[in-house]
Amino acid sequence: MKIVLSGSIAFDFLMSFPGYFSDHILPDRIDHLSLSFLVESLVRQPGGIAANIAYSLALLGEHPTVMATVGPDYEAHRRWLEERGVDTSAIRVIPELLTASFFVNTDRGNSQIASFFPGAMARATELNFGALPVRPDLAVISPNEPQAMIAYVRECGQLGIPFLYDPSQQIVRLEAADLAEGIHRAQGLFCNDYEFGLIQKKTDLDVEKILTDTDFIVVTVGENGADLYLPGSSFHTPAVEPEQIADPTGVGDAFRGGFLKGYMHGLELELCTRIGSLAATYCLEAHGPQGHEYTLRAFLERYKATFPGDELDELLTNGR
């Protein structure tokens, strides 16, 4: 299956605060919040949702295509992705702009405060699925320049390209009608539990309404795992216990990469969420959204030890 991942590519500036944000927030003064945190570390690493998902998919033996816009400062990381099996031919360089940047501060409780500068991502509307040399079998529309996300939803509909919808960070920027259109046209919806609350508040869509058109909903719930909603049923997948907790950045993207591995091979959706759960834990155990590393064989061995009753389709083992 040929899959194209649209979404952000960015450099992540990861900071660590040796305390808890909640200890310094005054609820009665939240309307004029003014805080500054002295951090103990700063690391610059490659990230972006589309690139992060692609990275985990590549570790699992797939060769996803990423469609995104970057600045000329991205070339070294393009080679990094290509060496791991990611197809970067649909990544366009915008010479006059820098690659998008994500600034995130994480406290001891793994709570995060973040800011995002779009940079070259603001030109994502210049890309389209129709210009790809081969029409994909599946697309993922994840956070990007909002107008690009709207255009991609409609273009996939016009071209008959099935897609999965992951609006997450751009829920607040998308108009309710555009957000609802993306959800209703998608085969599946991804979000975390807080984002799902925002979706319901903004669109007045609940689980039942969404599933009238959309095949499934996956809602990640942090350390509690993920919930899968299907018409008439639901399943809960627990989080896989980590050997250590290094950094939560990119864990949700890794989950999507694992889920997509199973989905691309036609596995049952409940099984896909368990593959996603393990992929997420590998990310949690490393620093940064692309700091984890494993072979497909090692992944499968750990999976079988974690979920001993599962039988994985033989196609899942076709990889490095």
Secondary structure, DSSP 4 states (H G I P E B T S, - for coil): --EEEES--EEEEEEE-SS-GGGG--GGGGGG-------SEEEEEEE-HHHHHHHHHHHTT---EEEEEE-GGGHHHHHHHHHTT-B-TTEEE-TTSPPEEEEEEE-TTS-EEEEEE-GGGGGGGG--GGGSSS--SEEEE-S--HHHHHHHHHHHHHHT--EEE--GGGTTTS-HHHHHHHHHH-SEEEEEHHHHHHHHHHH---HHHHTTT-SEEEEE-GGG-EEEEETTEEEEEPPPPPS-----TTHHHHHHHHHHHHHHTT--HHHHHHHHHHHHHHHHTSSSTT-----HHHHHHHHHHHSTT----GGGG---
